Amino acid sequence: MTKLSVNINKIATLRNARGHNNPDLVQVALDAERFGAQGITVHPRPDERHIRYNDVFALKDQVSTEFNIEGYPDERYMEIIRLAKPAQATLVPDPPEAITSNTGWDTIKHKDMLKDLISELHSYGVRTSIFINPESKYFEPARELGLGLNAGHDLDLHNLKFLKEQIPYLDEVSIGHALICDALYYGLENTIQMYRRQLEV
């Protein structure tokens, strides 16, 4: 069964617009889990334009499902992972100034660097995910090597079921922007359940 991890970056963006704690990020994460989310994803960028450094540590002891921290593996990110010890660390290759993660690692070109990073993350007891482009040369060997396959970015209620049908062995999807946009119309609880149903094929 494919799990749904809810990315709460957009909730933090909304909160930061007024400088207070409304909406309460931790409460939204707990509510998302109560409504059916099987994981919570955050991406604490250096400029803290949405998730802040302190948010990670406020969430780490509260999230009871899988806690996934995305980020570019610079010294700051690796320290966050070392201290927070989430269930999963997702390595993305985008520079700090990027608006969003829009490309994946060239796992062939960066093989040695990624091996070293994964080894370090495993020493912290953290499962590692690598953000790659949807090109078969990068992920075709995954199943033969015993690796899992996650998906994210540009997934929504219009294409999620199709993706699941095409890749039935998909382990997890992490969705934020589209899910939060849909929640404005359908409500967060209903929206999470709608996304869960798209994965039950």
C-alpha positions as CSV (number, residue, x, y, z in Angstrom):
1,M,0.0,0.0,0.0
2,T,1.3,3.4,-1.0
3,K,1.6,5.8,2.0
4,L,0.7,9.5,1.9
5,S,3.0,12.0,3.5
6,V,1.7,15.5,3.8
7,N,4.2,18.3,3.2
8,I,3.3,21.2,5.5
9,N,5.6,23.9,4.0
10,K,2.7,25.9,2.8
11,I,1.1,26.0,6.2
12,A,4.4,27.5,7.5
13,T,4.3,30.0,4.6
14,L,0.8,31.1,5.7
15,R,1.8,31.4,9.3
16,N,5.0,33.4,8.5
17,A,2.9,36.0,6.5
18,R,1.7,37.5,9.8
19,G,4.7,36.7,12.1
20,H,2.7,34.9,14.7
21,N,1.7,31.2,15.3
22,N,-1.5,31.1,13.3
23,P,-2.0,28.6,11.9
24,D,-0.2,26.5,14.5
25,L,2.2,24.3,12.5
26,V,2.4,21.5,15.1
27,Q,-1.3,21.4,15.5
28,V,-1.8,21.2,11.8
29,A,0.7,18.3,11.6
30,L,-1.1,16.4,14.4
31,D,-4.5,17.1,12.8
32,A,-3.2,15.8,9.4
33,E,-2.1,12.6,11.1
34,R,-5.5,12.3,12.8
35,F,-7.2,12.8,9.4
36,G,-5.2,10.0,7.8
37,A,-1.7,11.3,6.8
38,Q,0.8,8.5,7.1
39,G,3.8,10.9,7.3
40,I,4.7,14.6,7.7
41,T,7.2,16.2,5.4
42,V,9.1,19.5,5.9
43,H,11.9,21.3,4.0
44,P,13.7,23.7,6.3
45,R,15.5,26.0,3.8
46,P,18.3,28.3,4.9
47,D,16.3,31.4,4.4
48,E,13.5,29.9,6.5
49,R,10.8,31.2,4.1
50,H,8.5,28.5,5.3
51,I,9.8,25.8,7.7
52,R,12.1,27.3,10.3
53,Y,14.9,25.6,12.1
54,N,13.0,25.6,15.4
55,D,9.9,24.1,13.7
56,V,11.9,20.9,13.0
57,F,12.5,20.4,16.7
58,A,9.0,21.4,17.7
59,L,7.7,18.7,15.4
60,K,10.2,15.9,16.0
61,D,8.8,14.8,19.3
62,Q,5.2,15.4,18.3
63,V,4.9,13.6,14.9
64,S,3.9,10.0,15.5
65,T,3.9,8.9,11.9
66,E,7.0,9.0,9.6
67,F,8.8,12.4,9.9
68,N,10.6,13.2,6.7
69,I,13.0,16.2,6.4
70,E,13.9,17.3,2.9
71,G,16.9,19.5,2.0
72,Y,20.1,20.1,0.2
73,P,22.8,18.2,2.1
74,D,25.0,21.1,3.2
75,E,26.5,21.3,6.7
76,R,23.4,22.9,8.1
77,Y,21.0,20.3,6.8
78,M,23.2,17.4,7.9
79,E,23.4,18.9,11.4
80,I,19.6,19.1,11.5
81,I,19.3,15.5,10.6
82,R,22.0,14.5,13.1
83,L,20.2,16.3,15.9
84,A,16.5,15.6,15.0
85,K,17.0,12.0,13.8
86,P,13.8,11.9,11.7
87,A,12.5,8.6,10.3
88,Q,13.6,9.7,6.8
89,A,15.9,12.3,5.2
90,T,15.2,13.2,1.6
91,L,18.2,14.7,-0.3
92,V,17.4,17.3,-2.9
93,P,20.0,18.8,-5.3
94,D,18.5,22.3,-5.5
95,P,20.5,25.4,-4.4
96,P,19.2,27.4,-1.4
97,E,17.7,30.2,-3.6
98,A,15.5,27.8,-5.7
99,I,11.8,28.5,-5.4
100,T,11.1,24.7,-5.2
101,S,12.9,21.5,-5.9
102,N,12.6,21.1,-9.6
103,T,15.2,18.6,-10.7
104,G,16.8,15.5,-9.3
105,W,20.2,14.2,-8.6
106,D,22.4,12.8,-11.4
107,T,23.1,9.7,-9.4
108,I,25.7,8.7,-11.9
109,K,27.7,11.9,-11.8
110,H,27.3,12.3,-8.0
111,K,27.6,8.7,-7.1
112,D,30.6,8.9,-4.7
113,M,29.3,12.0,-2.9
114,L,25.8,10.5,-2.4
115,K,27.4,7.2,-1.2
116,D,29.3,9.2,1.5
117,L,26.2,11.2,2.5
118,I,24.0,8.1,2.7
119,S,26.6,6.3,4.8
120,E,26.7,9.3,7.2
121,L,22.9,9.4,7.4
122,H,22.7,5.7,8.1
123,S,25.2,6.2,11.0
124,Y,22.5,8.4,12.6
125,G,19.9,5.7,12.1
126,V,18.0,7.6,9.5
127,R,16.5,6.1,6.3
128,T,17.5,8.0,3.2
129,S,15.7,9.0,0.1
130,I,17.3,10.6,-3.0
131,F,15.3,13.1,-5.2
132,I,15.8,11.9,-8.8
133,N,14.3,12.8,-12.1
134,P,11.7,10.4,-13.6
135,E,14.1,8.8,-16.0
136,S,14.3,5.1,-16.1
137,K,18.1,4.9,-16.1
138,Y,18.0,6.3,-12.6
139,F,15.4,4.2,-10.9
140,E,15.0,1.0,-13.0
141,P,17.5,-0.9,-10.9
142,A,15.7,0.1,-7.6
143,R,13.6,-3.0,-7.2
144,E,16.5,-5.4,-8.0
145,L,18.7,-3.7,-5.4
146,G,15.9,-3.8,-2.8
147,L,15.4,0.0,-2.9
148,G,12.0,1.6,-2.3
149,L,10.4,4.1,-4.7
150,N,8.8,7.3,-3.5
151,A,7.2,10.1,-5.6
152,G,6.4,13.8,-5.1
153,H,6.1,17.1,-7.0
154,D,3.2,18.0,-9.3
155,L,1.0,15.2,-7.9
156,D,-2.6,16.1,-7.4
157,L,-6.1,14.6,-7.5
158,H,-6.1,14.6,-11.3
159,N,-3.0,12.4,-11.8
160,L,-2.3,10.5,-8.5
161,K,-4.5,7.5,-9.3
162,F,-2.9,7.2,-12.8
163,L,0.6,7.3,-11.3
164,K,-0.4,4.6,-8.8
165,E,-1.8,2.4,-11.5
166,Q,1.3,2.7,-13.6
167,I,3.7,2.1,-10.7
168,P,1.8,-0.2,-8.3
169,Y,4.9,-0.9,-6.2
170,L,5.2,2.8,-5.2
171,D,6.0,3.0,-1.5
172,E,5.2,6.6,-0.7
173,V,4.1,9.9,-2.1
174,S,4.8,13.3,-0.5
175,I,2.4,16.0,-1.5
176,G,2.1,19.6,-0.2
177,H,1.2,22.4,-2.6
178,A,-1.7,20.8,-4.4
179,L,-3.1,19.1,-1.3
180,I,-3.1,22.4,0.7
181,C,-4.7,24.2,-2.2
182,D,-7.5,21.6,-2.4
183,A,-7.9,21.8,1.4
184,L,-9.0,25.5,0.9
185,Y,-12.1,24.1,-0.9
186,Y,-12.7,20.7,0.6
187,G,-11.3,21.1,4.1
188,L,-8.1,19.4,5.3
189,E,-9.7,16.2,6.7
190,N,-11.7,15.6,3.6
191,T,-8.8,16.4,1.3
192,I,-6.4,14.0,3.0
193,Q,-9.1,11.2,2.7
194,M,-9.6,12.1,-1.0
195,Y,-5.9,11.7,-1.7
196,R,-5.7,8.5,0.3
197,R,-8.5,7.0,-1.9
198,Q,-6.6,7.8,-5.0
199,L,-3.8,5.5,-3.7
200,E,-6.1,2.6,-3.0
201,V,-6.1,1.1,-6.5
